[in-house]
Amino acid sequence: DILKEINKLDKALDRNNTDETGLRSRLINLIDTYFPDYEGNIGFTRLALRIILNNLKVRLAEEKALIEEIINEKYNIQFKYFDLFIKEQIKANNRVDFNIHFDISFSFEKVKGKRFRNLVERNVLKRIEEVELLLQLAENNEEYQDMITKELEAKMNDLEDLLNSQDISSSYRNSQIVKQIRERVKEHRNKKEK
Protein backbone atom coordinates (compact mmCIF):
# COMPACT_ATOMS: atom_id res chain seq x y z
CA ASP A 1 0.00 0.00 0.00
CA ILE A 2 1.50 3.31 -1.09
CA LEU A 3 0.36 5.21 2.01
CA LYS A 4 2.32 2.76 4.19
CA GLU A 5 5.39 3.36 2.02
CA ILE A 6 4.92 7.13 2.34
CA ASN A 7 4.70 6.73 6.14
CA LYS A 8 7.98 4.76 6.10
CA LEU A 9 9.55 7.58 4.11
CA ASP A 10 8.22 10.11 6.64
CA LYS A 11 9.75 8.18 9.54
CA ALA A 12 13.11 7.92 7.76
CA LEU A 13 13.10 11.68 7.17
CA ASP A 14 11.91 12.38 10.73
CA ARG A 15 14.91 10.57 12.18
CA ASN A 16 17.30 12.88 10.38
CA ASN A 17 15.59 15.85 8.80
CA THR A 18 18.68 17.28 7.19
CA ASP A 19 19.86 14.10 5.47
CA GLU A 20 17.90 13.23 2.31
CA THR A 21 20.39 10.58 1.13
CA GLY A 22 18.66 7.78 -0.74
CA LEU A 23 15.38 9.71 -0.96
CA ARG A 24 15.69 9.99 -4.74
CA SER A 25 16.01 6.24 -5.27
CA ARG A 26 13.17 5.55 -2.81
CA LEU A 27 10.89 7.97 -4.67
CA ILE A 28 11.81 6.34 -8.00
CA ASN A 29 10.98 2.92 -6.51
CA LEU A 30 7.59 4.25 -5.34
CA ILE A 31 6.85 5.55 -8.83
CA ASP A 32 7.90 2.27 -10.46
CA THR A 33 5.82 0.20 -8.03
CA TYR A 34 2.63 2.23 -7.80
CA PHE A 35 2.57 4.27 -11.01
CA PRO A 36 4.05 1.88 -13.59
CA ASP A 37 2.01 3.14 -16.56
CA TYR A 38 3.66 6.51 -17.17
CA GLU A 39 4.69 5.34 -20.69
CA GLY A 40 7.24 8.09 -21.06
CA ASN A 41 4.75 10.77 -20.02
CA ILE A 42 6.91 13.14 -18.02
CA GLY A 43 3.94 15.28 -16.97
CA PHE A 44 2.29 12.20 -15.47
CA THR A 45 5.48 11.26 -13.64
CA ARG A 46 5.86 14.80 -12.30
CA LEU A 47 2.28 14.71 -11.05
CA ALA A 48 2.76 11.33 -9.34
CA LEU A 49 5.87 12.65 -7.59
CA ARG A 50 3.99 15.76 -6.45
CA ILE A 51 1.22 13.60 -5.00
CA ILE A 52 3.73 11.48 -3.07
CA LEU A 53 5.57 14.56 -1.77
CA ASN A 54 2.28 16.26 -0.83
CA ASN A 55 1.42 13.22 1.29
CA LEU A 56 4.68 13.43 3.23
CA LYS A 57 4.21 15.09 6.61
CA VAL A 58 7.82 16.27 6.49
CA ARG A 59 8.28 19.15 4.07
CA LEU A 60 11.39 18.98 1.91
CA ALA A 61 13.40 22.13 1.27
CA GLU A 62 13.86 21.74 -2.49
CA GLU A 63 10.86 19.69 -3.60
CA LYS A 64 10.57 21.24 -7.06
CA ALA A 65 14.28 20.78 -7.78
CA LEU A 66 14.13 17.20 -6.50
CA ILE A 67 11.20 16.36 -8.79
CA GLU A 68 12.98 17.78 -11.84
CA GLU A 69 16.19 15.98 -10.90
CA ILE A 70 14.41 12.61 -10.77
CA ILE A 71 12.62 13.25 -14.06
CA ASN A 72 15.80 14.37 -15.82
CA GLU A 73 17.76 11.44 -14.46
CA LYS A 74 15.36 8.64 -15.28
CA TYR A 75 12.20 9.48 -17.18
CA ASN A 76 13.65 11.52 -20.01
CA ILE A 77 15.23 8.23 -21.12
CA GLN A 78 11.73 6.73 -21.32
CA PHE A 79 10.54 9.68 -23.39
CA LYS A 80 13.26 9.06 -25.98
CA TYR A 81 11.91 5.55 -26.57
CA PHE A 82 8.36 6.89 -26.76
CA ASP A 83 9.49 9.55 -29.21
CA LEU A 84 11.12 6.91 -31.46
CA PHE A 85 7.96 4.80 -31.34
CA ILE A 86 5.88 7.80 -32.50
CA LYS A 87 8.29 8.42 -35.40
CA GLU A 88 8.14 4.76 -36.46
CA GLN A 89 4.33 4.82 -36.44
CA ILE A 90 4.22 7.97 -38.56
CA LYS A 91 6.77 6.51 -40.99
CA ALA A 92 4.81 3.26 -41.36
CA ASN A 93 1.25 4.66 -41.50
CA ASN A 94 1.77 8.33 -42.36
CA ARG A 95 -0.31 9.10 -39.27
CA VAL A 96 -0.46 8.20 -35.60
CA ASP A 97 -3.41 7.51 -33.36
CA PHE A 98 -2.33 9.73 -30.49
CA ASN A 99 -5.25 8.55 -28.34
CA ILE A 100 -3.59 5.15 -27.91
CA HIS A 101 -0.79 6.84 -25.99
CA PHE A 102 -3.08 8.84 -23.73
CA ASP A 103 -4.93 5.93 -22.18
CA ILE A 104 -3.45 6.84 -18.81
CA SER A 105 -4.57 5.01 -15.67
CA PHE A 106 -5.73 7.35 -12.93
CA SER A 107 -5.29 4.86 -10.10
CA PHE A 108 -3.41 7.54 -8.17
CA GLU A 109 -6.78 9.21 -7.41
CA LYS A 110 -7.04 6.70 -4.57
CA VAL A 111 -3.90 8.15 -3.04
CA LYS A 112 -5.31 11.64 -2.83
CA GLY A 113 -9.05 11.44 -3.38
CA LYS A 114 -9.61 15.11 -2.62
CA ARG A 115 -7.60 16.11 -5.65
CA PHE A 116 -10.64 15.70 -7.93
CA ARG A 117 -14.08 16.87 -6.85
CA ASN A 118 -15.68 15.24 -9.89
CA LEU A 119 -15.11 13.53 -13.23
CA VAL A 120 -14.79 16.85 -15.11
CA GLU A 121 -11.86 17.95 -12.95
CA ARG A 122 -10.25 14.55 -13.51
CA ASN A 123 -10.67 14.95 -17.28
CA VAL A 124 -9.20 18.46 -17.17
CA LEU A 125 -6.06 17.04 -15.62
CA LYS A 126 -5.92 14.26 -18.22
CA ARG A 127 -6.23 16.83 -21.05
CA ILE A 128 -3.45 18.93 -19.51
CA GLU A 129 -1.20 15.87 -19.44
CA GLU A 130 -2.02 15.18 -23.11
CA VAL A 131 -1.34 18.77 -24.19
CA GLU A 132 1.93 18.79 -22.23
CA LEU A 133 3.11 15.64 -23.99
CA LEU A 134 2.09 16.95 -27.43
CA LEU A 135 4.04 20.16 -26.82
CA GLN A 136 7.08 18.06 -26.05
CA LEU A 137 6.56 15.94 -29.17
CA ALA A 138 6.23 19.10 -31.29
CA GLU A 139 9.50 20.41 -29.90
CA ASN A 140 11.38 17.19 -30.73
CA ASN A 141 9.82 16.38 -34.12
CA GLU A 142 9.99 19.39 -36.38
CA GLU A 143 9.18 17.38 -39.50
CA TYR A 144 5.80 16.36 -38.01
CA GLN A 145 4.93 19.79 -36.61
CA ASP A 146 1.71 20.21 -38.62
CA MET A 147 0.30 16.81 -37.67
CA ILE A 148 1.19 17.24 -34.00
CA THR A 149 -0.09 20.85 -33.89
CA LYS A 150 -3.44 19.77 -35.36
CA GLU A 151 -3.80 17.19 -32.59
CA LEU A 152 -2.63 19.73 -30.02
CA GLU A 153 -5.27 22.28 -31.07
CA ALA A 154 -8.01 19.64 -30.86
CA LYS A 155 -6.91 18.65 -27.33
CA MET A 156 -6.66 22.31 -26.30
CA ASN A 157 -10.20 23.00 -27.57
CA ASP A 158 -11.45 20.03 -25.52
CA LEU A 159 -9.61 21.40 -22.50
CA GLU A 160 -11.16 24.88 -22.88
CA ASP A 161 -14.63 23.32 -23.20
CA LEU A 162 -14.07 21.37 -19.97
CA LEU A 163 -12.78 24.48 -18.20
CA ASN A 164 -15.97 26.34 -19.15
CA SER A 165 -18.09 23.63 -17.53
CA GLN A 166 -20.24 24.58 -14.52
CA ASP A 167 -18.78 21.56 -12.70
CA ILE A 168 -15.38 23.25 -12.47
CA SER A 169 -14.61 25.45 -9.48
CA SER A 170 -13.16 28.90 -10.24
CA SER A 171 -10.04 28.12 -8.18
CA TYR A 172 -9.44 25.06 -10.38
CA ARG A 173 -10.20 27.02 -13.56
CA ASN A 174 -7.73 29.76 -12.60
CA SER A 175 -5.10 27.46 -11.14
CA GLN A 176 -1.41 27.87 -11.89
CA ILE A 177 -1.23 24.62 -13.91
CA VAL A 178 -4.02 25.86 -16.25
CA LYS A 179 -2.33 29.26 -16.69
CA GLN A 180 1.01 27.59 -17.45
CA ILE A 181 -0.39 25.24 -20.10
CA ARG A 182 -2.23 28.14 -21.83
CA GLU A 183 0.99 30.13 -21.84
CA ARG A 184 2.99 27.24 -23.31
CA VAL A 185 0.40 26.65 -26.07
CA LYS A 186 0.43 30.39 -26.86
CA GLU A 187 4.25 30.27 -27.17
CA HIS A 188 3.98 27.25 -29.48
CA ARG A 189 1.45 29.05 -31.72
CA ASN A 190 3.64 32.17 -31.90
CA LYS A 191 6.68 30.06 -32.80
CA LYS A 192 4.74 28.35 -35.61
CA GLU A 193 3.53 31.68 -37.02
CA LYS A 194 7.14 32.87 -37.30
Secondary structure, 3 states (H helix, E strand, C coil): CHHHHHHHHHHHHHHCCCCCCCHHHHHHHHHHHHCCCCCCCHHHHHHHHHHHHHHCCCCCCCHHHHHHHHHHHHHHHHHHHHHHHHHHHHHHHCCCCHHHHCCCCCHHHHCCHHHCCCHHHHHHHHHHHHHHHHHHHHHHCHHHHHHHHHHHHHHHHHHHHHHCCCCCCHHHHCCHHHHHHHHHHHHHHHHHHC
